[in-house]
Amino acid sequence: MSNILVIIPTYNEQDTIIPLVNKLFSLHLNLDILAVDDGGDKTASLIEQKQLAFPNLYLIKRQSKAGRGSAVLAGLQFGLQRDYQFFVEMDADFSHQPEELPELLKLAVPNSVVIGSRYVEGSKIKNWPISRRVFSRLANFYAELILKIGIHDYTNGYRVYSREAVQKIDFLKIKSSGYIVLSEIAYQLFKKGVKFFEHKTLFINRSRGQSSFSLNEVKESFLSVLRIKKDFR
């Protein structure tokens, strides 16, 4: 078993999941991959076929769409039951570039979280309309204004967690299930002394698969940020 677990939440990702799995394994990082699938299409069956050739490919099948955030939490708990030292979360649609993973892992140290940040020098965003960029910027500015972790990107789900960091997560206190879980985990770990590092990234808005991103979900996150601040004082 590897000491790295890559957690990939999936929902309607049958067109992208196998190419992503192939690309990750081609990096020769000695990693394991866990897909947490919420159904919707043939994603799970494709993974099950792929498992015949790759015993280090794992699958959690869930009965309905429970949210990206809860999928990541399920993956982190899966990994804690084993001996992984680093946990990666990334999207299934190539919006996060697998080629960047070696650089993110270089920054990973005990008691840390490494974020592929869209808003640090050298980062690029492609295929996003201006309105989406503005909204994302405002959401992240607001999160930093309230939570004050000292990071630029609270909402990009391309992260590497050390085992020590994941062990500090109080899973029972997390109330969100969607993208706001990213902020909830970050603030909880920040309050417990975990270090954060950011690395430049190329974010490409998905051109394959079906979008699982909800603008309403992000709008609701503005209120959730205030709750997070209150819950984890």
Residue pairs with C-beta under 8 A, 6 or more apart in sequence:
1 32
1 56
1 82
1 83
1 84
2 29
2 30
2 31
2 32
2 56
2 84
3 30
3 83
3 84
3 85
3 86
4 29
4 30
4 31
4 32
4 84
4 85
4 86
4 87
4 88
4 105
5 31
5 32
5 33
5 34
5 75
5 78
5 79
5 82
5 84
5 86
5 87
5 88
6 24
6 31
6 32
6 33
6 34
6 88
6 89
6 90
6 101
7 34
7 36
7 71
7 72
7 75
7 76
7 78
7 79
7 87
7 88
7 89
7 90
8 17
8 20
8 33
8 34
8 35
8 36
8 89
8 90
8 91
8 92
9 35
9 36
9 38
9 68
9 71
9 72
9 75
9 89
9 91
9 92
10 17
10 35
10 36
10 37
10 38
10 43
10 44
10 71
10 92
11 37
11 38
11 39
11 40
11 43
11 65
11 68
11 212
12 40
12 41
12 43
12 209
12 210
12 212
13 41
13 43
13 92
13 93
13 209
14 41
14 42
14 43
14 46
14 209
15 208
15 209
16 92
16 93
16 94
16 206
16 208
16 209
17 35
17 43
17 46
17 47
17 92
18 46
18 47
18 50
19 94
20 92
20 93
20 94
20 98
21 33
21 35
21 47
21 50
21 54
21 57
23 98
23 99
24 31
24 33
24 98
24 101
25 31
25 33
25 54
27 98
27 99
27 101
27 102
29 101
29 102
29 105
31 56
31 88
32 56
32 57
32 58
32 84
33 54
33 56
33 57
33 58
34 58
34 59
34 60
34 75
34 78
34 79
35 43
35 44
35 47
35 57
35 58
35 59
35 60
35 92
36 60
36 62
36 71
36 72
36 74
36 75
37 43
37 44
37 47
37 59
37 60
37 61
37 62
38 62
38 64
38 65
38 66
38 67
38 71
39 61
39 62
39 63
39 64
39 65
40 65
44 59
44 61
47 57
47 59
48 59
50 57
51 57
51 58
51 59
58 78
60 74
60 75
60 78
62 71
62 74
66 177
67 176
67 177
67 178
67 181
68 157
68 177
68 178
68 179
68 181
68 212
69 174
69 176
69 177
69 178
69 179
69 180
69 181
69 182
69 184
70 177
70 181
72 89
72 157
72 181
73 171
73 174
73 181
75 87
75 89
76 87
76 161
76 166
76 169
76 171
77 171
79 87
79 166
80 163
80 166
80 167
84 163
85 162
85 163
86 105
86 108
86 160
86 161
86 162
86 163
87 160
87 161
87 162
87 163
87 166
88 101
88 104
88 105
88 159
88 160
88 161
89 157
89 158
89 159
89 161
90 96
90 98
90 101
90 157
90 158
90 159
91 157
91 158
91 206
92 209
93 206
93 208
93 209
94 204
94 206
94 207
94 208
95 203
95 204
95 205
95 206
96 116
96 156
96 157
96 158
96 201
96 203
97 201
97 202
97 204
100 116
100 158
100 199
100 201
100 202
103 199
104 114
104 116
104 158
104 160
104 199
105 114
105 160
107 114
107 160
107 197
107 199
108 114
108 160
108 162
109 162
109 195
110 162
110 163
110 164
111 162
111 164
111 165
111 193
111 194
111 195
112 161
112 162
112 164
112 165
112 194
112 195
112 196
112 197
113 159
113 160
113 161
113 162
113 165
113 186
113 189
113 194
113 195
113 196
113 197
114 159
114 160
114 196
114 197
114 198
114 199
115 151
115 153
115 156
115 158
115 159
115 196
115 197
115 198
115 199
116 153
116 156
116 158
116 159
116 198
116 199
116 200
116 201
116 203
117 123
117 151
117 152
117 153
117 156
117 198
117 199
117 200
117 201
118 125
118 136
118 152
118 153
118 156
118 201
118 203
119 137
119 140
119 152
119 153
120 152
120 153
120 198
120 199
120 200
121 200
122 200
123 200
123 201
123 202
123 203
124 202
124 203
125 133
125 203
125 204
125 205
126 202
126 203
126 204
126 205
127 204
127 205
127 206
127 207
128 136
128 203
128 205
132 205
135 215
135 218
136 155
136 218
139 154
139 155
139 218
139 221
139 222
140 152
140 153
140 154
140 155
142 222
142 225
143 154
143 155
143 183
143 225
144 150
144 151
144 152
144 154
146 225
146 226
146 229
147 154
147 183
147 186
147 187
147 190
147 225
147 228
147 229
149 186
149 187
149 190
149 196
150 196
151 186
151 196
151 198
152 198
153 198
154 182
154 183
154 186
155 179
155 182
155 183
155 218
155 221
156 182
156 201
156 203
157 179
157 182
158 201
159 182
164 194
165 189
165 194
168 188
168 189
168 192
168 194
169 185
169 188
169 189
170 188
173 188
173 231
173 232
174 181
174 184
174 185
174 188
175 184
175 227
175 231
176 184
176 224
178 214
178 217
178 221
179 213
179 217
179 218
179 221
180 217
180 220
180 221
180 224
180 225
180 228
183 221
183 224
183 225
183 228
184 224
184 228
184 232
186 196
187 228
187 229
187 232
188 232
190 196
191 232
191 233
